[in-house]
Amino acid sequence: MGDAKPVVVLWLLVLVSALSVAFVSHLCRQKYAQLTELEREANQLQVDYGKYLLEHSAWGSLQRVETMATVRLNMRSPQAQEILIIKRQ
């Protein structure tokens, strides 16, 4: 019966090793799911940023600014005789 102790220890080590492998596999699946979610979020942020850039360029276009100044503020470009040039000496 003196040989039974090393066998029991080996079986316990095998059991602990198996449980460790299962636990680490579970952690890997969790981390992979988190990574996938973060990648999905990053892709959505890229799409939103592209939309933002398009909207920004549309709202800031010179033609839109001129149209808004003319329609909403009744502004117009000055006539040649309305322009004064001031020279500094």
Distance bins in CASP14 RR format, pairs under 12 A and 6 or more apart:
PFRMAT RR
TARGET T0000
AUTHOR 0000-0000-0000
RMODE 2
METHOD distances of the structure
MODEL  1
1 7 0 0 0 0 0 1 0 0 0 0 0
1 8 0 0 0 0 0 1 0 0 0 0 0
2 8 0 0 0 0 0 1 0 0 0 0 0
3 9 0 0 0 0 0 1 0 0 0 0 0
3 10 0 0 0 0 0 1 0 0 0 0 0
4 10 0 0 0 0 0 1 0 0 0 0 0
4 11 0 0 0 0 0 1 0 0 0 0 0
5 11 0 0 0 0 0 1 0 0 0 0 0
5 12 0 0 0 0 0 1 0 0 0 0 0
6 12 0 0 0 0 0 1 0 0 0 0 0
6 13 0 0 0 0 0 1 0 0 0 0 0
7 13 0 0 0 0 0 1 0 0 0 0 0
7 14 0 0 0 0 0 1 0 0 0 0 0
8 14 0 0 0 0 0 1 0 0 0 0 0
8 15 0 0 0 0 0 1 0 0 0 0 0
9 15 0 0 0 0 0 1 0 0 0 0 0
9 16 0 0 0 0 0 1 0 0 0 0 0
10 16 0 0 0 0 0 1 0 0 0 0 0
10 17 0 0 0 0 0 1 0 0 0 0 0
11 17 0 0 0 0 0 1 0 0 0 0 0
11 18 0 0 0 0 0 1 0 0 0 0 0
12 18 0 0 0 0 0 1 0 0 0 0 0
12 19 0 0 0 0 0 1 0 0 0 0 0
13 19 0 0 0 0 0 1 0 0 0 0 0
13 20 0 0 0 0 0 1 0 0 0 0 0
14 20 0 0 0 0 0 1 0 0 0 0 0
14 21 0 0 0 0 0 1 0 0 0 0 0
15 21 0 0 0 0 0 1 0 0 0 0 0
15 22 0 0 0 0 0 1 0 0 0 0 0
16 22 0 0 0 0 0 1 0 0 0 0 0
16 23 0 0 0 0 0 1 0 0 0 0 0
17 23 0 0 0 0 0 1 0 0 0 0 0
17 24 0 0 0 0 0 1 0 0 0 0 0
18 24 0 0 0 0 0 1 0 0 0 0 0
18 25 0 0 0 0 0 1 0 0 0 0 0
19 25 0 0 0 0 0 1 0 0 0 0 0
19 26 0 0 0 0 0 1 0 0 0 0 0
20 26 0 0 0 0 0 1 0 0 0 0 0
20 27 0 0 0 0 0 1 0 0 0 0 0
21 27 0 0 0 0 0 1 0 0 0 0 0
21 28 0 0 0 0 0 1 0 0 0 0 0
22 28 0 0 0 0 0 1 0 0 0 0 0
22 29 0 0 0 0 0 1 0 0 0 0 0
23 29 0 0 0 0 0 1 0 0 0 0 0
23 30 0 0 0 0 0 1 0 0 0 0 0
24 30 0 0 0 0 0 1 0 0 0 0 0
24 31 0 0 0 0 0 1 0 0 0 0 0
25 31 0 0 0 0 0 1 0 0 0 0 0
25 32 0 0 0 0 0 1 0 0 0 0 0
26 32 0 0 0 0 0 1 0 0 0 0 0
26 33 0 0 0 0 0 1 0 0 0 0 0
27 33 0 0 0 0 0 1 0 0 0 0 0
27 34 0 0 0 0 0 1 0 0 0 0 0
28 34 0 0 0 0 0 1 0 0 0 0 0
28 35 0 0 0 0 0 1 0 0 0 0 0
29 35 0 0 0 0 0 1 0 0 0 0 0
29 36 0 0 0 0 0 1 0 0 0 0 0
30 36 0 0 0 0 0 1 0 0 0 0 0
30 37 0 0 0 0 0 1 0 0 0 0 0
31 37 0 0 0 0 0 1 0 0 0 0 0
31 38 0 0 0 0 0 1 0 0 0 0 0
32 38 0 0 0 0 0 1 0 0 0 0 0
32 39 0 0 0 0 0 1 0 0 0 0 0
33 39 0 0 0 0 0 1 0 0 0 0 0
33 40 0 0 0 0 0 1 0 0 0 0 0
34 40 0 0 0 0 0 1 0 0 0 0 0
34 41 0 0 0 0 0 1 0 0 0 0 0
35 41 0 0 0 0 0 1 0 0 0 0 0
35 42 0 0 0 0 0 1 0 0 0 0 0
36 42 0 0 0 0 0 1 0 0 0 0 0
36 43 0 0 0 0 0 1 0 0 0 0 0
37 43 0 0 0 0 0 1 0 0 0 0 0
37 44 0 0 0 0 0 1 0 0 0 0 0
38 44 0 0 0 0 0 1 0 0 0 0 0
38 45 0 0 0 0 0 1 0 0 0 0 0
39 45 0 0 0 0 0 1 0 0 0 0 0
39 46 0 0 0 0 0 1 0 0 0 0 0
40 46 0 0 0 0 0 1 0 0 0 0 0
40 47 0 0 0 0 0 1 0 0 0 0 0
41 47 0 0 0 0 0 1 0 0 0 0 0
41 48 0 0 0 0 0 1 0 0 0 0 0
42 48 0 0 0 0 0 1 0 0 0 0 0
42 49 0 0 0 0 0 1 0 0 0 0 0
43 49 0 0 0 0 0 1 0 0 0 0 0
43 50 0 0 0 0 0 1 0 0 0 0 0
44 50 0 0 0 0 0 1 0 0 0 0 0
44 51 0 0 0 0 0 1 0 0 0 0 0
45 51 0 0 0 0 0 1 0 0 0 0 0
45 52 0 0 0 0 0 1 0 0 0 0 0
46 52 0 0 0 0 0 1 0 0 0 0 0
46 53 0 0 0 0 0 1 0 0 0 0 0
47 53 0 0 0 0 0 1 0 0 0 0 0
47 54 0 0 0 0 0 1 0 0 0 0 0
48 54 0 0 0 0 0 1 0 0 0 0 0
48 55 0 0 0 0 0 1 0 0 0 0 0
49 55 0 0 0 0 0 1 0 0 0 0 0
49 56 0 0 0 0 0 1 0 0 0 0 0
50 56 0 0 0 0 1 0 0 0 0 0 0
50 57 0 0 0 0 0 1 0 0 0 0 0
51 57 0 0 0 0 0 1 0 0 0 0 0
51 58 0 0 0 0 0 1 0 0 0 0 0
52 58 0 0 0 0 0 1 0 0 0 0 0
52 59 0 0 0 0 0 1 0 0 0 0 0
53 59 0 0 0 0 0 1 0 0 0 0 0
53 60 0 0 0 0 0 1 0 0 0 0 0
54 60 0 0 0 0 0 1 0 0 0 0 0
54 61 0 0 0 0 0 1 0 0 0 0 0
55 61 0 0 0 0 0 1 0 0 0 0 0
55 64 0 0 0 0 0 1 0 0 0 0 0
56 64 0 0 0 0 0 1 0 0 0 0 0
57 63 0 0 0 0 0 1 0 0 0 0 0
57 64 0 0 0 0 1 0 0 0 0 0 0
58 64 1 0 0 1 0 0 0 0 0 0 0
58 65 0 0 0 0 0 1 0 0 0 0 0
59 65 0 0 0 0 1 0 0 0 0 0 0
59 67 0 0 0 0 0 1 0 0 0 0 0
59 68 0 0 0 0 1 0 0 0 0 0 0
60 66 0 0 0 0 0 1 0 0 0 0 0
60 67 0 0 0 0 0 1 0 0 0 0 0
60 68 0 0 0 0 1 0 0 0 0 0 0
61 67 0 0 0 0 1 0 0 0 0 0 0
61 68 0 0 0 0 0 1 0 0 0 0 0
62 68 0 0 0 0 0 1 0 0 0 0 0
62 69 0 0 0 0 0 1 0 0 0 0 0
63 69 0 0 0 0 0 1 0 0 0 0 0
63 70 0 0 0 0 0 1 0 0 0 0 0
64 70 0 0 0 0 0 1 0 0 0 0 0
64 71 0 0 0 0 0 1 0 0 0 0 0
64 72 0 0 0 0 0 1 0 0 0 0 0
65 71 0 0 0 0 0 1 0 0 0 0 0
65 72 0 0 0 0 0 1 0 0 0 0 0
65 73 0 0 0 0 0 1 0 0 0 0 0
65 75 0 0 0 0 0 1 0 0 0 0 0
66 72 0 0 0 0 0 1 0 0 0 0 0
66 73 0 0 0 0 0 1 0 0 0 0 0
66 75 0 0 0 0 1 0 0 0 0 0 0
66 76 0 0 0 0 1 0 0 0 0 0 0
66 77 0 0 0 0 1 0 0 0 0 0 0
67 73 0 0 0 0 0 1 0 0 0 0 0
67 75 0 0 0 0 0 1 0 0 0 0 0
68 74 0 0 0 0 0 1 0 0 0 0 0
68 75 0 0 0 0 1 0 0 0 0 0 0
69 75 1 0 1 0 0 0 0 0 0 0 0
69 76 0 0 0 0 1 0 0 0 0 0 0
69 77 0 0 0 0 1 0 0 0 0 0 0
70 76 1 0 0 1 0 0 0 0 0 0 0
70 77 0 0 0 0 1 0 0 0 0 0 0
76 82 0 0 0 0 1 0 0 0 0 0 0
77 83 0 0 0 0 1 0 0 0 0 0 0
78 84 0 0 0 0 1 0 0 0 0 0 0
END
